Amino acid sequence: MPPKKKKRLDTVESTAKAKTIPKKKKSLVIVESPAKAKTIQKYLGDSFDVAASKGHIRDLPKSKFGIDIEAGWIPTYRNLSDRKEELTALKKLAAKADMVYLAPDPDREGEAIAWHLSEALELDPKKTVRVTFNEITKKAVTEAFNTPSAINMGLVNAQEARRFLDRVVGYNLSPLLSRVLARELSAGRVQSVAVRLIVDREKEIQAFKPEEYWRIIATLSTQGKATKKNLLTVKKAKGSEKETEDEDEADPEIEAGAAEETPSSNDLPEGVFKAELNEWDGKKFSTVNEESTLEIANILEKGTYEVSKLEQKDREEKAPPPFTTSTLQQQASIRMRYTAKRTMGIAQRLYQGVDLGSEGSVALITYMRTDSTRVSDDALKACRELITTTHGADYVPTNPNKFASGKSAQEAHEAVRPTDLSYTPEKVAALIPLEQSKLYALIYNRFVASQMKPAIFSVTQVEVKCDKGLFKAQGKILKFAGFRKVLAPGGKQEDTMLPDLKEKQKLNLQELVGSQHFTQPPSRYGEASLVKVLEKEGIGRPSTYATIISKIQERFYVEVKERRFFATDIGIKVIDLLVEYFPTVMDLKFTSQMEEELDQIETNAVPRNKVLDDFFAPFSTSMTDAKEKMPGAMEKCPQCGKEIIERYSRRGRFYGCAGYPECNYIKRAEGVEPREKPILTEHICPSCGKQMLQRAGKTGPFLGCSGYPDCKTTMNFDPEGVPVVTTKPTEHTCEKCSKPMVIREGKRGPFLACTGYPKCKNAKDVDAEGNLIVQTDLGVKCEKCSGPMNVRKGPRGPFLGCAAYPKCRSTKPIPEELKEKVNLMYPPPPKVDIPEIEITDTCPECDGPMKLRPGRKGFFLGCTKYPKCKGTKPLDPELAEKLEFPGMNK
């Protein structure tokens, strides 16, 4: 039998390859943030790649208007330069994906991001879908992926309309205001109206004239007569009263009834209470001076007091609704003093997912940008079961509590609530940062409280007659805690106790106080009250409040003092100009109407371009009038009569004469003095030998070469007035922008810097003689990106930093084995001789002993327990004088 032929190897391999099952393609999910991606990846598994775009990936161009209005509001979008890496990575993932799921947040901005991603990545519509969810839980994510949809172009059009309106207003008003007021200014469609609220309140306060009024309060007793002879006391007002936070910061949903002004009787002996004169001779009591107050008080001092009416009833205080964005911001401000921006940042992290140890990334709350108080049936059921189990059936209402949302609320969204009530605040407190723990506890308790029975107070109203006077007092006792068992009120709340009283009962007067008061101006807005009025007036949307409040502070139109907003001088000037020349744009009702029209675009009730055209026509007319009539808008140069034009320097935009360089006139802001003319000095430039000019700088006078711009050498004056070189030209050229590099003097010594600063921030280390320090490979790899690490110089000495900085910011201390080598590159500064002086001062932080320490600006006192305690003190004049004595340094 012939031997069996062996199968060829290549045939076997090819057969094996033929039987190999092709690898199944993964689906791609794109979200905004890496934290959200991490949480979702946990629920979707290995068949999905979840990647983050890190927010918007394209926008209108910064350098030009970018909208063709005449062609029908056609925008020109540009990919954002700082999203280049993300776009490249997403394109690669999308190219090999079976399906692409766009999963940004469920609102206008999120829908716009989804649309921009589909356009910028050129995604195939047949394999691209949109998924949305209000909470990042396994159930919600699974349901969303089982019911994908197309991108909602109504939401995209509404977002585009808002963006176009803001561009039209900002792009036109900002240069106009900057020209008129000769400083870099900006104006926004919504932010300017928010500033107007603060400016109007400032003007109300300035125009306010206080009026005097008086109160009469009687201290009454059910037993025992007064021991002192003179029962009447007069109290004069001690200046203006301080603005209180809780006057307009308290949440009326929780603080109902707290504002009633009743004299407190809680600190009085048993059987004693206070009552205030409410009526005199059948009319409401009102006096405006001491004379008329004393006339009535003298009668009351000798009169007989009797209980004329006693009324007792129960009053319910209903549970507040679960949080919307605005009420969350308000309560976080009142209770924890968090700014709106901080609150939204913390809430964003709680929504996207936080690390809970062995459980991995868990999203603790639902989507935090919402104006709806709606709660899903599953969440309601879980909440009622929790209340029954934890607090008892007596705290659960017969039917779930329902709450009405605002007229513009999107009922597809839910209120801000916990995603899973089993994650109690106590359970997660040890696993997440304190600020997250505090906000989560507030959201959790508010949601649970919203489904509990009302709190019940026993309220006693008592009326006391004396001659022609009628006094009133109120007592209030909490009978049933209800929702207050889990959600205590934000302000100070105490039961007000009254003794047992009966009608016709005689009372003894213990004291009668006539007190002087003055009416107070309206309070300045705090963050909570500003958010409240923005919502009430329909200015912006809850999702934009934090941004609005941040921007008006960044632009210095308002400033915060003691948690209150004060309008700045420039803020008042800008608003006065805008109100005069653009009354429609600055009108509160018009701004609110625009928000409603954006909502109508969202639901496709009104075409986007119609809303934009209706706005632009009157706005462009106002713009033309303002350019002609606004003082300074068409100003001519006072020196040569030529036009004042927009110009740019390395410090930014300014306004100067079009006749430059023949005419060097620059328009200065009001109150800013013209810069001093350079003075020729006897000092010689060390670089080119020309004379130096003394010029005025931001921090004082300095010397600049008269050969500028050919020679850029500058010198500062040391404390003795001797010139010291601060900028010296070199032969080096910047490898990033090709501009020349110069030696500059910094806080930590000389360094090589690009003359293209601030656009180019390239800088290199040099030695004491100004020679470039060449970095050598130290053999240390970056732990984050595996690239080489270089020696860099910091305020506390050399350290290792990634060579890929600023893309990678990894740092580490110098290893012990490299310290000798690094010391040759960066010799340590000589040790400072510390004088032997007895220090008797104690540390302001821990009361421990202090010692003399050297610093960059001289000696100071530092705690001997450093680094555990970092308390410091400046030297007192006597000690500083001792240091000047010869022979003290040993």
Backbone hydrogen bonds, N-H to C=O, Kabsch-Sander energy under -0.5 kcal/mol:
donor,donor_aa,acceptor,acceptor_aa,energy
12,V,8,R,-2.0
13,E,9,L,-2.7
14,S,10,D,-2.1
15,T,11,T,-2.2
16,A,12,V,-2.4
17,K,13,E,-2.4
18,A,14,S,-2.0
19,K,15,T,-1.5
20,T,16,A,-0.8
20,T,17,K,-0.8
27,S,47,S,-2.1
28,L,99,M,-3.2
29,V,49,D,-3.1
30,I,101,Y,-2.7
31,V,29,V,-0.5
31,V,51,A,-2.5
37,A,33,S,-2.1
38,K,34,P,-2.3
39,T,35,A,-1.7
40,I,36,K,-2.4
41,Q,37,A,-2.5
42,K,38,K,-1.1
43,Y,39,T,-0.7
43,Y,40,I,-0.9
44,L,40,I,-2.0
45,G,41,Q,-2.0
48,F,45,G,-1.1
49,D,27,S,-3.0
50,V,48,F,-0.5
51,A,29,V,-2.9
51,A,49,D,-0.6
53,S,31,V,-2.7
54,K,32,E,-2.3
59,D,78,R,-2.2
68,D,74,I,-3.1
69,I,67,I,-1.1
72,G,69,I,-1.8
73,W,68,D,-0.7
73,W,69,I,-0.7
74,I,68,D,-2.1
76,T,66,G,-2.6
77,Y,75,P,-0.6
78,R,59,D,-3.1
80,L,57,I,-2.3
83,R,80,L,-1.8
84,K,81,S,-1.1
87,L,83,R,-2.5
88,T,84,K,-2.3
89,A,85,E,-2.3
90,L,86,E,-2.6
91,K,87,L,-2.3
92,K,88,T,-1.7
93,L,89,A,-2.0
94,A,90,L,-2.8
95,A,91,K,-2.0
96,K,92,K,-1.0
97,A,94,A,-1.0
98,D,26,K,-2.7
100,V,127,K,-2.7
101,Y,28,L,-3.6
101,Y,99,M,-0.5
102,L,100,V,-0.6
102,L,129,V,-2.9
103,A,30,I,-3.0
103,A,101,Y,-0.7
107,D,105,D,-1.7
111,E,107,D,-2.7
112,A,108,R,-2.6
113,I,109,E,-2.4
114,A,110,G,-2.2
115,W,111,E,-2.2
116,H,112,A,-2.8
117,L,113,I,-2.4
118,S,114,A,-2.0
119,E,115,W,-2.0
120,A,116,H,-3.3
121,L,117,L,-2.4
122,E,119,E,-0.7
123,L,118,S,-2.0
127,K,124,D,-1.5
128,T,125,P,-1.0
129,V,100,V,-2.4
130,R,149,S,-3.7
131,V,102,L,-2.4
137,T,135,E,-1.3
141,V,137,T,-2.8
142,T,138,K,-2.3
143,E,139,K,-2.4
144,A,140,A,-2.1
145,F,141,V,-2.2
146,N,142,T,-1.4
147,T,143,E,-1.0
149,S,130,R,-2.7
153,M,151,I,-1.0
156,V,152,N,-1.7
157,N,153,M,-2.8
158,A,154,G,-2.0
159,Q,155,L,-2.2
160,E,156,V,-2.6
161,A,157,N,-2.6
162,R,158,A,-2.1
163,R,159,Q,-2.4
164,F,160,E,-3.0
165,L,161,A,-2.5
166,D,162,R,-2.4
167,R,163,R,-2.0
168,V,164,F,-2.6
169,V,165,L,-2.4
170,G,166,D,-2.7
171,Y,167,R,-2.8
172,N,168,V,-1.2
173,L,169,V,-2.9
174,S,170,G,-1.8
176,L,172,N,-1.1
177,L,173,L,-2.8
178,S,174,S,-2.3
179,R,175,P,-2.4
180,V,176,L,-2.3
181,L,177,L,-2.7
182,A,178,S,-1.0
183,R,178,S,-0.9
185,L,183,R,-0.7
192,S,188,G,-1.7
194,A,190,V,-1.9
195,V,191,Q,-2.4
196,R,192,S,-1.9
197,L,193,V,-1.6
198,I,194,A,-1.3
199,V,195,V,-2.8
200,D,196,R,-3.3
201,R,197,L,-1.8
202,E,198,I,-2.1
203,K,199,V,-2.4
204,E,200,D,-2.1
205,I,201,R,-2.2
206,Q,202,E,-2.3
207,A,203,K,-2.1
208,F,204,E,-0.8
208,F,205,I,-0.5
213,Y,517,H,-2.6
214,W,287,T,-1.4
215,R,515,S,-2.1
217,I,513,V,-2.5
218,A,275,A,-2.9
219,T,511,E,-3.1
220,L,218,A,-0.6
220,L,273,F,-3.1
221,S,508,N,-2.3
222,T,271,G,-2.1
226,A,509,L,-0.5
231,L,229,K,-0.9
233,T,512,L,-2.7
235,K,514,G,-2.7
236,K,234,V,-0.5
239,G,237,A,-0.8
247,E,244,T,-0.6
249,E,245,E,-0.9
250,A,246,D,-0.7
254,I,251,D,-1.6
255,E,251,D,-3.1
258,A,255,E,-2.9
260,E,257,G,-1.0
262,T,260,E,-1.2
268,L,265,S,-1.1
272,V,269,P,-1.7
273,F,220,L,-2.5
275,A,218,A,-2.4
276,E,472,K,-2.3
277,L,216,I,-2.8
278,N,470,L,-2.9
279,E,470,L,-1.7
280,W,283,K,-3.1
281,D,468,K,-2.5
282,G,468,K,-0.6
283,K,280,W,-1.4
285,F,278,N,-2.2
293,T,289,N,-1.4
294,L,290,E,-2.8
295,E,291,E,-1.8
296,I,292,S,-1.4
297,A,293,T,-2.7
298,N,294,L,-2.6
299,I,295,E,-0.8
300,L,296,I,-2.1
301,E,297,A,-2.2
302,K,298,N,-0.8
302,K,299,I,-0.6
303,G,299,I,-0.5
303,G,300,L,-0.6
305,Y,507,L,-0.7
306,E,465,K,-2.0
307,V,505,Q,-2.6
308,S,306,E,-0.6
308,S,463,E,-2.4
309,K,463,E,-1.6
311,E,461,Q,-2.7
313,K,459,V,-2.3
315,R,457,F,-3.0
317,E,455,A,-2.8
318,K,316,E,-0.5
323,F,416,V,-0.7
325,T,370,T,-2.9
328,L,324,T,-2.1
329,Q,325,T,-2.1
330,Q,326,S,-2.3
331,Q,327,T,-2.5
332,A,328,L,-2.3
333,S,329,Q,-1.6
334,I,330,Q,-2.4
335,R,331,Q,-2.9
336,M,332,A,-1.5
337,R,333,S,-0.9
338,Y,332,A,-1.9
343,T,339,T,-2.7
344,M,340,A,-2.4
345,G,341,K,-1.9
346,I,342,R,-2.4
347,A,343,T,-2.7
348,Q,344,M,-2.2
349,R,345,G,-1.5
350,L,346,I,-2.1
351,Y,347,A,-2.2
352,Q,348,Q,-2.5
353,G,349,R,-1.9
354,V,362,V,-2.7
356,L,354,V,-0.6
356,L,360,G,-3.0
359,E,356,L,-1.6
360,G,357,G,-1.6
362,V,354,V,-2.8
363,A,136,I,-0.6
364,L,350,L,-2.2
364,L,362,V,-0.6
365,I,350,L,-1.1
366,T,417,R,-2.3
367,Y,134,N,-3.3
370,T,368,M,-0.9
380,L,376,S,-2.2
381,K,377,D,-2.4
382,A,378,D,-2.3
383,C,379,A,-2.2
384,R,380,L,-2.4
385,E,381,K,-2.1
386,L,382,A,-2.0
387,I,383,C,-2.2
388,T,384,R,-2.1
389,T,385,E,-2.3
390,T,386,L,-2.9
391,H,387,I,-2.8
392,G,387,I,-1.2
392,G,388,T,-0.6
395,Y,392,G,-1.6
396,V,393,A,-1.6
406,G,371,D,-0.8
409,A,406,G,-1.6
411,E,409,A,-0.9
413,H,410,Q,-1.8
415,A,374,R,-2.7
416,V,323,F,-3.1
417,R,415,A,-0.6
419,T,364,L,-2.4
420,D,364,L,-0.5
423,Y,420,D,-1.7
424,T,422,S,-1.6
428,V,424,T,-1.8
429,A,425,P,-1.3
431,L,428,V,-1.7
432,I,428,V,-1.1
437,S,433,P,-2.4
438,K,434,L,-2.7
439,L,435,E,-1.8
440,Y,436,Q,-2.6
441,A,437,S,-2.2
442,L,438,K,-1.7
443,I,439,L,-2.4
444,Y,440,Y,-3.0
445,N,441,A,-2.7
446,R,442,L,-2.1
447,F,443,I,-2.0
448,V,444,Y,-2.4
449,A,445,N,-2.7
450,S,446,R,-1.8
451,Q,447,F,-0.5
451,Q,448,V,-1.3
452,M,449,A,-1.9
453,K,395,Y,-1.8
455,A,317,E,-2.3
456,I,480,F,-2.5
457,F,315,R,-2.9
458,S,477,I,-3.4
459,V,313,K,-3.1
459,V,457,F,-0.7
460,T,475,G,-2.8
461,Q,311,E,-3.1
461,Q,459,V,-0.5
462,V,460,T,-0.5
462,V,473,A,-2.5
463,E,309,K,-2.6
464,V,471,F,-2.5
465,K,306,E,-2.9
466,C,469,G,-2.2
469,G,466,C,-2.9
470,L,279,E,-2.2
471,F,464,V,-3.4
472,K,276,E,-2.3
473,A,462,V,-2.1
475,G,460,T,-2.6
476,K,496,T,-1.9
477,I,458,S,-2.1
479,K,456,I,-2.6
479,K,477,I,-0.6
480,F,456,I,-1.8
483,F,453,K,-1.6
484,R,481,A,-2.0
485,K,482,G,-1.7
486,V,483,F,-1.6
487,L,483,F,-1.5
496,T,476,K,-1.6
497,M,495,D,-0.7
504,K,307,V,-3.3
505,Q,502,K,-1.6
507,L,305,Y,-2.6
508,N,221,S,-2.9
510,Q,219,T,-3.4
510,Q,508,N,-0.5
511,E,219,T,-1.3
512,L,231,L,-3.0
513,V,217,I,-2.7
514,G,233,T,-3.0
514,G,512,L,-0.5
515,S,215,R,-2.7
515,S,513,V,-0.6
516,Q,235,K,-3.1
517,H,213,Y,-2.7
519,T,211,E,-2.5
530,L,526,G,-2.3
531,V,527,E,-2.5
532,K,528,A,-2.0
533,V,529,S,-2.1
534,L,530,L,-2.5
535,E,531,V,-2.2
536,K,532,K,-2.3
537,E,533,V,-2.6
538,G,534,L,-0.6
538,G,535,E,-0.6
539,I,534,L,-2.4
540,G,538,G,-0.7
544,T,541,R,-3.1
545,Y,541,R,-0.8
545,Y,542,P,-0.7
548,I,544,T,-2.6
549,I,545,Y,-2.6
550,S,546,A,-2.0
551,K,547,T,-2.7
552,I,548,I,-2.1
553,Q,549,I,-0.8
554,E,550,S,-2.4
555,R,551,K,-2.1
556,F,553,Q,-1.7
557,Y,552,I,-1.6
558,V,552,I,-1.3
559,E,566,F,-2.5
561,K,559,E,-0.5
561,K,564,R,-2.5
564,R,561,K,-1.3
565,F,525,Y,-3.0
566,F,559,E,-3.1
568,T,557,Y,-2.2
572,I,568,T,-2.3
573,K,569,D,-2.2
574,V,570,I,-2.5
575,I,571,G,-2.2
576,D,572,I,-2.4
577,L,573,K,-2.0
578,L,574,V,-2.4
579,V,575,I,-2.9
580,E,576,D,-1.7
581,Y,577,L,-2.4
582,F,578,L,-2.7
586,M,582,F,-1.8
587,D,584,T,-1.3
591,T,587,D,-2.2
592,S,588,L,-2.2
593,Q,589,K,-2.5
594,M,590,F,-2.3
595,E,591,T,-1.6
596,E,592,S,-1.8
597,E,593,Q,-2.2
598,L,594,M,-2.1
599,D,595,E,-1.7
600,Q,596,E,-1.7
601,I,597,E,-2.1
602,E,598,L,-1.9
603,T,599,D,-1.3
604,N,601,I,-1.6
605,A,600,Q,-2.6
606,V,600,Q,-0.9
611,V,607,P,-1.4
612,L,608,R,-1.9
613,D,609,N,-2.8
614,D,610,K,-2.5
615,F,611,V,-1.3
616,F,612,L,-2.6
617,A,613,D,-2.1
619,F,615,F,-1.6
620,S,616,F,-2.9
621,T,617,A,-1.4
622,S,618,P,-2.3
623,M,619,F,-2.2
624,T,620,S,-2.0
625,D,621,T,-2.2
626,A,622,S,-2.5
627,K,623,M,-2.1
628,E,624,T,-1.2
629,K,625,D,-2.6
630,M,626,A,-2.7
633,A,630,M,-2.3
635,E,632,G,-0.9
637,C,642,K,-3.7
641,G,637,C,-2.0
644,I,635,E,-1.3
645,I,643,E,-0.6
645,I,656,G,-2.9
647,R,654,F,-3.4
649,S,652,G,-2.5
652,G,649,S,-1.9
654,F,647,R,-3.0
656,G,645,I,-2.0
657,C,665,Y,-2.4
658,A,643,E,-2.2
660,Y,657,C,-1.2
662,E,659,G,-1.1
663,C,659,G,-1.3
667,K,655,Y,-2.8
672,V,669,A,-2.3
673,E,671,G,-0.6
679,I,694,Q,-2.0
681,T,692,M,-2.3
685,C,690,K,-3.7
689,G,685,C,-1.6
692,M,683,H,-2.6
693,L,704,G,-3.6
694,Q,679,I,-3.3
695,R,693,L,-0.6
695,R,702,F,-3.2
697,G,695,R,-0.6
697,G,700,G,-1.7
700,G,697,G,-0.9
702,F,695,R,-2.3
703,L,715,M,-3.3
704,G,693,L,-2.9
705,C,713,T,-1.9
706,S,691,Q,-2.0
708,Y,705,C,-1.5
710,D,707,G,-1.4
711,C,707,G,-1.1
714,T,727,T,-1.7
715,M,703,L,-2.6
716,N,724,V,-2.8
718,D,722,V,-2.4
721,G,718,D,-2.8
724,V,716,N,-3.4
726,T,714,T,-2.6
727,T,714,T,-2.0
728,K,743,I,-2.2
730,T,741,M,-1.2
734,C,739,K,-3.2
738,S,734,C,-1.8
741,M,732,H,-2.4
742,V,753,A,-2.9
743,I,728,K,-3.4
744,R,742,V,-0.6
744,R,751,F,-3.1
745,E,726,T,-1.3
746,G,744,R,-0.6
746,G,749,G,-2.3
749,G,746,G,-1.5
751,F,744,R,-2.3
752,L,764,K,-3.0
753,A,742,V,-3.0
753,A,751,F,-0.5
754,C,762,N,-1.8
755,T,740,P,-2.0
757,Y,754,C,-1.2
759,K,756,G,-1.2
760,C,756,G,-1.4
761,K,759,K,-0.5
764,K,752,L,-2.7
766,V,750,P,-0.7
767,D,771,N,-2.5
770,G,767,D,-1.9
773,I,765,D,-2.2
774,V,772,L,-0.7
775,Q,773,I,-0.5
778,L,776,T,-0.5
778,L,789,M,-0.5
781,K,779,G,-0.5
782,C,787,G,-3.6
786,S,782,C,-1.5
789,M,780,V,-1.7
790,N,801,G,-2.8
792,R,799,F,-3.5
794,G,797,G,-1.7
797,G,794,G,-1.7
799,F,792,R,-2.7
800,L,812,K,-2.5
801,G,790,N,-2.8
802,C,810,S,-2.2
803,A,788,P,-2.4
805,Y,802,C,-1.6
807,K,804,A,-1.6
808,C,804,A,-0.7
812,K,800,L,-2.0
818,L,815,P,-1.6
819,K,815,P,-0.7
819,K,816,E,-0.8
822,V,818,L,-2.5
823,N,819,K,-2.3
824,L,820,E,-0.9
825,M,821,K,-1.1
826,Y,822,V,-3.2
834,I,832,V,-0.5
836,E,888,M,-0.8
837,I,835,P,-1.3
840,T,838,E,-0.6
843,C,848,G,-3.2
847,D,843,C,-1.9
850,M,841,D,-0.9
851,K,862,G,-2.7
853,R,860,F,-3.1
855,G,858,G,-1.4
858,G,855,G,-1.5
860,F,853,R,-2.5
861,L,873,K,-2.7
862,G,851,K,-2.6
863,C,871,G,-2.1
864,T,849,P,-2.0
866,Y,863,C,-1.3
868,K,865,K,-1.5
869,C,865,K,-0.9
873,K,861,L,-2.2
880,A,876,D,-2.5
881,E,877,P,-1.9
882,K,878,E,-1.5
883,L,879,L,-1.6
884,E,880,A,-0.7
884,E,881,E,-0.6
885,F,882,K,-1.3
888,M,885,F,-1.3
890,K,888,M,-0.5
